Amino acid sequence: MRVRADSPEELARARAAVAAWRDQNPAGTAGQLAAALGGQFHPDYGPVLRGILFAIDRERAAGT
């Protein structure tokens, strides 16, 4: 799956799902995230979910 083929709505849905997962799993790993949420998205979406998790963790650490 190419990220360029994603819609802004799908990316927003993934960002919301990852943020909610992180709130419930503050010490969770990217692998656990992919296992928990992967079934809700395209099978090739794992790297996108991991990237969103990285961005969310970075933003929260910076306090933004």
DRENTORKOL-3810 file (N, C-alpha, C; in nm, 4 decimals):
REM DRENTORKOL-3810
@n.u->0.0845; n.v->-0.1174; n.w->0.0000; ca.u->0.0000; ca.v->0.0000; ca.w->0.0000; c.u->0.0891; c.v->0.1239; c.w->0.0000
@n.u->0.0585; n.v->0.2159; n.w->-0.0852; ca.u->0.1340; ca.v->0.3398; ca.w->-0.0903; c.u->0.0654; c.v->0.4433; c.w->-0.0022
@n.u->0.1453; n.v->0.5114; n.w->0.0788; ca.u->0.0896; ca.v->0.6130; ca.w->0.1668; c.u->0.0223; c.v->0.7219; c.w->0.0845
@n.u->0.0768; n.v->0.7523; n.w->-0.0321; ca.u->0.0170; ca.v->0.8555; ca.w->-0.1164; c.u->-0.1250; c.v->0.8195; c.w->-0.1575
@n.u->-0.1603; n.v->0.6922; n.w->-0.1540; ca.u->-0.2949; ca.v->0.6501; ca.w->-0.1906; c.u->-0.3921; c.v->0.6656; c.w->-0.0738
@n.u->-0.3404; n.v->0.6931; n.w->0.0443; ca.u->-0.4272; ca.v->0.7109; ca.w->0.1602; c.u->-0.5043; c.v->0.8408; c.w->0.1514
@n.u->-0.6179; n.v->0.8388; n.w->0.2132; ca.u->-0.6960; ca.v->0.9618; ca.w->0.2211; c.u->-0.6611; c.v->1.0324; c.w->0.3518
@n.u->-0.6806; n.v->1.1612; n.w->0.3585; ca.u->-0.6575; ca.v->1.2329; ca.w->0.4839; c.u->-0.7463; c.v->1.1781; c.w->0.5973
@n.u->-0.8629; n.v->1.1315; n.w->0.5609; ca.u->-0.9539; ca.v->1.0747; ca.w->0.6609; c.u->-0.8964; c.v->0.9467; c.w->0.7219
@n.u->-0.8362; n.v->0.8626; n.w->0.6366; ca.u->-0.7773; ca.v->0.7369; ca.w->0.6859; c.u->-0.6583; c.v->0.7650; c.w->0.7767
@n.u->-0.5769; n.v->0.8613; n.w->0.7393; ca.u->-0.4635; ca.v->0.8974; ca.w->0.8241; c.u->-0.5103; c.v->0.9578; c.w->0.9562
@n.u->-0.6147; n.v->1.0382; n.w->0.9526; ca.u->-0.6699; ca.v->1.0961; ca.w->1.0757; c.u->-0.7274; c.v->0.9867; c.w->1.1649
@n.u->-0.7930; n.v->0.8890; n.w->1.1045; ca.u->-0.8483; ca.v->0.7768; ca.w->1.1808; c.u->-0.7359; c.v->0.6966; c.w->1.2455
@n.u->-0.6283; n.v->0.6752; n.w->1.1721; ca.u->-0.5139; ca.v->0.6019; ca.w->1.2272; c.u->-0.4490; c.v->0.6811; c.w->1.3401
@n.u->-0.4324; n.v->0.8108; n.w->1.3220; ca.u->-0.3713; ca.v->0.8938; ca.w->1.4268; c.u->-0.4563; c.v->0.8906; c.w->1.5540
@n.u->-0.5868; n.v->0.8991; n.w->1.5412; ca.u->-0.6755; ca.v->0.8943; ca.w->1.6573; c.u->-0.6681; c.v->0.7583; c.w->1.7267
@n.u->-0.6638; n.v->0.6517; n.w->1.6474; ca.u->-0.6565; ca.v->0.5171; ca.w->1.7050; c.u->-0.5244; c.v->0.4963; c.w->1.7778
@n.u->-0.4147; n.v->0.5428; n.w->1.7192; ca.u->-0.2830; ca.v->0.5274; ca.w->1.7827; c.u->-0.2756; c.v->0.6111; c.w->1.9102
@n.u->-0.3268; n.v->0.7331; n.w->1.9081; ca.u->-0.3254; ca.v->0.8181; ca.w->2.0278; c.u->-0.4066; c.v->0.7543; c.w->2.1401
@n.u->-0.5229; n.v->0.6997; n.w->2.1074; ca.u->-0.6051; ca.v->0.6334; ca.w->2.2084; c.u->-0.5348; c.v->0.5096; c.w->2.2638
@n.u->-0.4695; n.v->0.4341; n.w->2.1742; ca.u->-0.3968; ca.v->0.3152; ca.w->2.2184; c.u->-0.2832; c.v->0.3555; c.w->2.3122
@n.u->-0.2095; n.v->0.4610; n.w->2.2782; ca.u->-0.0982; ca.v->0.5060; ca.w->2.3617; c.u->-0.1489; c.v->0.5507; c.w->2.4986
@n.u->-0.2630; n.v->0.6176; n.w->2.5037; ca.u->-0.3209; ca.v->0.6592; ca.w->2.6315; c.u->-0.3485; c.v->0.5389; c.w->2.7214
@n.u->-0.3944; n.v->0.4302; n.w->2.6613; ca.u->-0.4260; ca.v->0.3085; ca.w->2.7368; c.u->-0.3040; c.v->0.2206; c.w->2.7616
@n.u->-0.1971; n.v->0.2396; n.w->2.6855; ca.u->-0.0781; ca.v->0.1554; ca.w->2.6938; c.u->0.0474; c.v->0.2423; c.w->2.6951
@n.u->0.0704; n.v->0.3171; n.w->2.8028; ca.u->0.1823; ca.v->0.4117; ca.w->2.8033; c.u->0.3197; c.v->0.3466; c.w->2.7873
@n.u->0.3327; n.v->0.2213; n.w->2.8221; ca.u->0.4614; ca.v->0.1531; ca.w->2.8084; c.u->0.4602; c.v->0.0515; c.w->2.6944
@n.u->0.3560; n.v->0.0552; n.w->2.6128; ca.u->0.3440; ca.v->-0.0406; ca.w->2.5034; c.u->0.4479; c.v->-0.0181; c.w->2.3947
@n.u->0.4803; n.v->-0.1247; n.w->2.3245; ca.u->0.5798; ca.v->-0.1185; ca.w->2.2173; c.u->0.5114; c.v->-0.1015; c.w->2.0814
@n.u->0.5901; n.v->-0.0650; n.w->1.9843; ca.u->0.5375; ca.v->-0.0498; ca.w->1.8487; c.u->0.4836; c.v->-0.1833; c.w->1.7955
@n.u->0.5480; n.v->-0.2924; n.w->1.8313; ca.u->0.4998; ca.v->-0.4239; ca.w->1.7899; c.u->0.3645; c.v->-0.4567; c.w->1.8514
@n.u->0.3469; n.v->-0.4209; n.w->1.9780; ca.u->0.2182; ca.v->-0.4423; ca.w->2.0432; c.u->0.1104; c.v->-0.3565; c.w->1.9793
@n.u->0.1470; n.v->-0.2345; n.w->1.9438; ca.u->0.0532; ca.v->-0.1455; ca.w->1.8752; c.u->0.0081; c.v->-0.2075; c.w->1.7438
@n.u->0.1032; n.v->-0.2515; n.w->1.6639; ca.u->0.0705; ca.v->-0.3100; ca.w->1.5340; c.u->-0.0175; c.v->-0.4333; c.w->1.5501
@n.u->0.0094; n.v->-0.5135; n.w->1.6516; ca.u->-0.0720; ca.v->-0.6325; ca.w->1.6754; c.u->-0.2139; c.v->-0.5947; c.w->1.7184
@n.u->-0.2250; n.v->-0.4914; n.w->1.7997; ca.u->-0.3552; ca.v->-0.4523; ca.w->1.8523; c.u->-0.4413; c.v->-0.3807; c.w->1.7481
@n.u->-0.3808; n.v->-0.2957; n.w->1.6672; ca.u->-0.4581; ca.v->-0.2123; ca.w->1.5750; c.u->-0.4501; c.v->-0.2559; c.w->1.4298
@n.u->-0.3568; n.v->-0.3425; n.w->1.3990; ca.u->-0.3341; ca.v->-0.3796; ca.w->1.2599; c.u->-0.4563; c.v->-0.4317; c.w->1.1877
@n.u->-0.5437; n.v->-0.5021; n.w->1.2562; ca.u->-0.6627; ca.v->-0.5571; ca.w->1.1927; c.u->-0.7657; c.v->-0.4532; c.w->1.1534
@n.u->-0.7511; n.v->-0.3318; n.w->1.2024; ca.u->-0.8464; ca.v->-0.2258; ca.w->1.1721; c.u->-0.8102; c.v->-0.1490; c.w->1.0445
@n.u->-0.6925; n.v->-0.1785; n.w->0.9894; ca.u->-0.6418; ca.v->-0.1038; ca.w->0.8756; c.u->-0.5933; c.v->-0.2003; c.w->0.7676
@n.u->-0.5533; n.v->-0.1470; n.w->0.6551; ca.u->-0.4992; ca.v->-0.2260; ca.w->0.5455; c.u->-0.3848; c.v->-0.3131; c.w->0.5987
@n.u->-0.3690; n.v->-0.4362; n.w->0.5507; ca.u->-0.2642; ca.v->-0.5252; ca.w->0.6012; c.u->-0.1224; c.v->-0.4677; c.w->0.5940
@n.u->-0.0961; n.v->-0.3779; n.w->0.5017; ca.u->0.0369; ca.v->-0.3191; ca.w->0.4874; c.u->0.0539; c.v->-0.1903; c.w->0.5680
@n.u->-0.0375; n.v->-0.1613; n.w->0.6571; ca.u->-0.0382; ca.v->-0.0344; ca.w->0.7281; c.u->0.0488; c.v->-0.0338; c.w->0.8542
@n.u->0.1085; n.v->-0.1456; n.w->0.8895; ca.u->0.1904; ca.v->-0.1540; ca.w->1.0106; c.u->0.2975; c.v->-0.0471; c.w->1.0216
@n.u->0.3782; n.v->-0.0247; n.w->0.9173; ca.u->0.4807; ca.v->0.0797; ca.w->0.9264; c.u->0.4214; c.v->0.2195; c.w->0.9458
@n.u->0.3061; n.v->0.2437; n.w->0.8886; ca.u->0.2408; ca.v->0.3742; ca.w->0.9058; c.u->0.1997; c.v->0.3917; c.w->1.0512
@n.u->0.1406; n.v->0.2879; n.w->1.1103; ca.u->0.0999; ca.v->0.2952; ca.w->1.2507; c.u->0.2203; c.v->0.3165; c.w->1.3422
@n.u->0.3291; n.v->0.2463; n.w->1.3134; ca.u->0.4506; ca.v->0.2643; ca.w->1.3934; c.u->0.5057; c.v->0.4067; c.w->1.3796
@n.u->0.5003; n.v->0.4606; n.w->1.2602; ca.u->0.5458; ca.v->0.5976; ca.w->1.2380; c.u->0.4607; c.v->0.6991; c.w->1.3114
@n.u->0.3310; n.v->0.6769; n.w->1.3109; ca.u->0.2411; ca.v->0.7663; ca.w->1.3844; c.u->0.2704; c.v->0.7581; c.w->1.5330
@n.u->0.2958; n.v->0.6378; n.w->1.5842; ca.u->0.3289; ca.v->0.6224; ca.w->1.7258; c.u->0.4559; c.v->0.6994; c.w->1.7590
@n.u->0.5564; n.v->0.6894; n.w->1.6747; ca.u->0.6808; ca.v->0.7627; ca.w->1.6963; c.u->0.6533; c.v->0.9131; c.w->1.7032
@n.u->0.5736; n.v->0.9634; n.w->1.6093; ca.u->0.5430; ca.v->1.1070; ca.w->1.6063; c.u->0.4658; c.v->1.1500; c.w->1.7301
@n.u->0.3693; n.v->1.0700; n.w->1.7717; ca.u->0.2903; ca.v->1.1040; ca.w->1.8912; c.u->0.3793; c.v->1.1043; c.w->2.0145
@n.u->0.4646; n.v->1.0029; n.w->2.0287; ca.u->0.5542; ca.v->0.9980; ca.w->2.1448; c.u->0.6495; c.v->1.1186; c.w->2.1456
@n.u->0.7009; n.v->1.1545; n.w->2.0291; ca.u->0.7903; ca.v->1.2690; ca.w->2.0192; c.u->0.7190; c.v->1.3992; c.w->2.0569
@n.u->0.5980; n.v->1.4168; n.w->2.0069; ca.u->0.5206; ca.v->1.5369; ca.w->2.0377; c.u->0.4883; c.v->1.5459; c.w->2.1867
@n.u->0.4516; n.v->1.4323; n.w->2.2448; ca.u->0.4184; ca.v->1.4337; ca.w->2.3871; c.u->0.5404; c.v->1.4577; c.w->2.4742
@n.u->0.6547; n.v->1.4061; n.w->2.4328; ca.u->0.7783; ca.v->1.4294; ca.w->2.5092; c.u->0.8197; c.v->1.5761; c.w->2.5025
@n.u->0.7904; n.v->1.6408; n.w->2.3888; ca.u->0.8234; ca.v->1.7821; ca.w->2.3718; c.u->0.7186; c.v->1.8729; c.w->2.4372
@n.u->0.6055; n.v->1.8140; n.w->2.4761; ca.u->0.5009; ca.v->1.8917; ca.w->2.5392; c.u->0.4153; c.v->1.9712; c.w->2.4435
@n.u->0.4100; n.v->1.9265; n.w->2.3171; ca.u->0.3287; ca.v->1.9970; ca.w->2.2188; c.u->0.2004; c.v->1.9257; c.w->2.1904
END
